Amino acid sequence: MTDTPFDHLEIALQADASDRLSAEREKCPVQHSSAHDGFWAFLGYEHVGDAARDPETYSSASGVTIPAHAFPMALPPIEADPPLHMQVRGPLLPRLAPGVMNDLEDDLRAMVTGLIDEFIESGSADLAADLSIPFPGMSIGKLMNVPDDDVAMLRHMTAHLMQNSTDTDMIMQAMGFFQKLYEDRLANPAEDLPTAILELEIDGEQIGNEQFLAIMAMVMMAGLDTTANAAGTMFELIGANPEVRQALIDDPAKIPQAVEEFLRYATPLHASGRTTTSDVEVEGCPVGAGDKVLLNWLAANHDPAEFEEPDTLNIERFPNRHFAFGTGPHRCLGIHLARMQLKLLAEEVLARLPDYQVDEASVERYVGVTRGLSSLPVTFTAGTTAS
Ligand code: HEM
């Protein structure tokens, strides 16, 4: 088999990434790329789903980013296999359960309202920089129970690391931040996520310092940039589709279902890596033990074998078994928080600046572990503050 130059990062940066991935999938749904030291790209819904649900063959313990990040350790639960995986994931599940998120709804809505208040009177804003990017940082800051100054630092570190995951200086800065949190919560346990992580037991023993740092870094990376980019791409899609915008203004109860379609369509966490533990044959291709495999969630989410008219944005789509949150044992742990955040953002923006227009020429895209927007300038009819 001949290697291809397939590069998911180069493709994911493009506005027409899903078209380009579909063209690649049609050429060859499983291909071996020479990019990033070589990996197999799985592009079809079935192969991606089967591999994600088979952690014995497709291991996460050697990392889930291609190329590899430069953290000095693996980041559980995402970079862990059984039994460690569930030892970390299991106790965190109730902390991010739907009921807990429902209890947070009013506080989260107040954050969105406050952010919109800062620009509503001016008639213009950057829906990425002024809203989609700061809001997830504020939400995670609340879960982590850290002061506002630390939230600003968390946001800065995450935004940087999601685009430059090999920047060792920034990694050391993040580790220093979490080390202080570790020492503080050891001395002053609280009813918050860091304390819950501190109390995790692995193989019957309370987790150590390094594991705490790794899990905190993972939650930070997973929870900030993903939602920011999901929100930015959602506002871009609403702006580009007037009939969708009107349907959601007329009936806001449609927003949760529409959010699933925005996620499928844009798939901000576009791909994850695995490493095979044994030789397997996929689509006639010899995937060898120890090979890197890329599960391209974005390509799978536009596969016509699963989705009728996959390139049409259809907010009534049902069922919508998309992989924007992954599938299998590593399916997103923050799914209920992310859905709540996106619902609140859409509700508040459509209620308060329903006629926003995107300045398409000034949109700025970026890609790293996730794909999304660093700038989404809009203009709208000025309104009044909520307070
Ligand atoms: C729209 C926003 C989000 C998207 C698109 C997203 C996407 C994903 C995807 C695709 C995976 C699976 C990766 C894999 O199998 O390799 C994942 C896992 C994960 N996500 Fe999210 N995520 C989002 C928000 C969040 C938030 C807000 C949090 C934290 C509060 C979070 C925490 C996690 C964790 C801890 C995992 C690893 C779970 C495990 O390995 O068991 N995510 N996410």
Boltz pocket constraint, residues with backbone or C-beta under 6 A from the ligand:
constraints:
  - pocket:
      binder: B
      contacts: [[A, 52], [A, 64], [A, 77], [A, 78], [A, 79], [A, 85], [A, 89], [A, 96], [A, 218], [A, 219], [A, 222], [A, 223], [A, 224], [A, 226], [A, 227], [A, 230], [A, 268], [A, 269], [A, 272], [A, 273], [A, 297], [A, 323], [A, 324], [A, 325], [A, 326], [A, 327], [A, 329], [A, 330], [A, 331], [A, 332], [A, 333], [A, 334], [A, 335], [A, 337], [A, 338]]
      max_distance: 6.0
